[in-house]
């Protein structure tokens, strides 16, 4: 491979990262070459360390270490194996853990359907989820996705894919008014969902 | 450094690439970890090869090899040392070379002023250009930048920086109608510039 081959190879690899088009990949490559002793060196070291010291948990997809795979939450004996909470990003797991409202297992999709980013069903850890459900004795899947259009499409796709699994109940987080807020601060979509999901207080 | 430290370090490095915000850097990092044997491995190899086999030409900024630095165009004896053509990206050098209309030296800025991308004067190879002009016997700097708002701002900045150099004449490529086109296909800004730059045919 000659110099232009090396360069095109680098651009091609950067182009495979999510949300990175050809133009941005080229700009990234030029910037890396322009700063060989800082940016390029630091990124190479960071990727080397990540390859040695980090893993995607083979079960839930969260970031873990090679000696803790499956991760801590996936093996904790006190947690409920019958319920899996599906999130978009591993950081959502930390956010849900902080709320303390869930004691089951997690599954991170590592993305969502996105026409803008060019992410389709194959870019999500969806087959992985289906295999996990077929293997484990799961009775409920809670979709804890975001509430934008792309996440709604992702939720619909997952519900569709899990429909054949008769013994698995698919639920989603409640949509409605956030705590500590009021009607005057809510947008029409939130209010509409809160109304549609109204509950009996009797 | 522990697992979360490795991860944050990787995100921080990716975040330093041009046009990459924190959210995109995180998505890139998760995707890299999710594909350790394909994407992460390929990118590490590409960066290793780039670090070994590629250089930014120390004079013009174009991509070259360690054994050809300065690059071929910078050392070609038949080219005119008195005139430097300033471009945004190294690929612009190839485009200009194909037109055959320039026989001087080149200087790639490796970027332009961009509020959106967060690129300021320090991100351009501008000090480098000023040092080059002070050292070499350059009499003309041709600004061959693009014609959008950000490139116009970049051209204005360069003209401002080079004003103290009394012996250097700063010019820019002509703006006007493209070849093989007509008035009906031209946008108002192009037509306005063509009119303002009209030339005597007498």
Contacts between the chains, C-beta under 8 A, distances in Angstrom:
chain1	res1	chain2	res2	distance
A	1	B	49	7.3
A	1	B	53	7.9
A	3	B	53	6.5
A	3	B	54	5.9
A	3	B	63	6.4
A	3	B	64	6.6
A	3	B	65	4.7
A	4	B	63	7.5
A	6	B	46	7.7
A	6	B	49	5.0
A	6	B	50	5.7
A	6	B	53	4.9
A	6	B	54	5.3
A	7	B	50	7.2
A	7	B	54	6.1
A	7	B	63	5.3
A	9	B	46	5.1
A	9	B	49	6.9
A	10	B	46	4.4
A	10	B	47	6.8
A	10	B	49	7.5
A	10	B	50	4.8
A	10	B	54	7.8
A	12	B	46	7.7
A	13	B	39	7.5
A	13	B	42	5.1
A	13	B	43	4.5
A	13	B	46	4.3
A	14	B	43	7.2
A	14	B	46	8.0
A	16	B	39	5.8
A	16	B	42	7.6
A	16	B	43	8.0
A	17	B	28	4.7
A	17	B	31	6.3
A	17	B	32	7.5
A	17	B	39	7.4
A	17	B	43	7.9
A	18	B	24	7.8
A	18	B	27	5.0
A	18	B	28	6.3
A	18	B	31	5.0
A	19	B	24	5.3
A	19	B	27	6.3
A	19	B	28	7.6
A	20	B	24	7.9
A	20	B	28	7.4
A	24	B	18	7.8
A	24	B	19	5.3
A	24	B	20	7.9
A	26	B	89	7.5
A	26	B	91	7.3
A	27	B	18	5.0
A	27	B	19	6.3
A	27	B	89	7.9
A	27	B	111	7.4
A	28	B	17	4.7
A	28	B	18	6.3
A	28	B	19	7.6
A	28	B	20	7.4
A	29	B	50	7.6
A	30	B	56	7.8
A	30	B	63	7.7
A	30	B	89	6.7
A	30	B	90	6.5
A	30	B	110	5.2
A	30	B	111	8.0
A	31	B	17	6.2
A	31	B	18	5.0
A	31	B	110	6.8
A	31	B	111	7.6
A	32	B	17	7.4
A	32	B	47	7.3
A	32	B	50	6.9
A	33	B	50	6.7
A	33	B	54	5.7
A	33	B	55	7.0
A	33	B	56	4.7
A	33	B	63	6.3
A	34	B	56	4.9
A	34	B	61	6.9
A	34	B	110	5.1
A	34	B	125	7.3
A	36	B	51	6.5
A	36	B	55	7.3
A	36	B	56	7.3
A	39	B	13	7.5
A	39	B	16	5.8
A	39	B	17	7.4
A	40	B	47	6.7
A	40	B	50	7.1
A	40	B	51	5.8
A	41	B	51	7.5
A	42	B	13	5.1
A	42	B	16	7.6
A	43	B	13	4.5
A	43	B	14	7.2
A	43	B	16	8.0
A	43	B	17	7.9
A	43	B	47	6.6
A	44	B	44	7.2
A	44	B	47	5.0
A	44	B	48	6.8
A	44	B	51	6.4
A	46	B	6	7.7
A	46	B	9	5.1
A	46	B	10	4.4
A	46	B	12	7.7
A	46	B	13	4.3
A	46	B	14	8.0
A	47	B	10	6.8
A	47	B	32	7.3
A	47	B	40	6.7
A	47	B	43	6.5
A	47	B	44	5.0
A	47	B	47	7.0
A	48	B	44	6.8
A	49	B	1	7.3
A	49	B	6	5.0
A	49	B	9	6.8
A	49	B	10	7.5
A	50	B	6	5.6
A	50	B	7	7.2
A	50	B	10	4.8
A	50	B	29	7.6
A	50	B	32	6.9
A	50	B	33	6.7
A	50	B	40	7.1
A	51	B	36	6.5
A	51	B	40	5.9
A	51	B	41	7.5
A	51	B	44	6.4
A	53	B	1	7.8
A	53	B	3	6.5
A	53	B	6	4.9
A	54	B	3	5.9
A	54	B	6	5.3
A	54	B	7	6.1
A	54	B	10	7.8
A	54	B	33	5.7
A	55	B	33	7.0
A	55	B	36	7.3
A	56	B	30	7.8
A	56	B	33	4.7
A	56	B	34	5.0
A	56	B	36	7.4
A	61	B	34	6.9
A	63	B	3	6.4
A	63	B	4	7.5
A	63	B	7	5.3
A	63	B	30	7.6
A	63	B	33	6.3
A	64	B	3	6.5
A	65	B	2	8.0
A	65	B	3	4.7
A	89	B	26	7.5
A	89	B	27	7.9
A	89	B	30	6.7
A	90	B	30	6.5
A	91	B	26	7.3
A	110	B	30	5.2
A	110	B	31	6.8
A	110	B	34	5.1
A	111	B	27	7.3
A	111	B	30	8.0
A	111	B	31	7.6
A	125	B	34	7.3
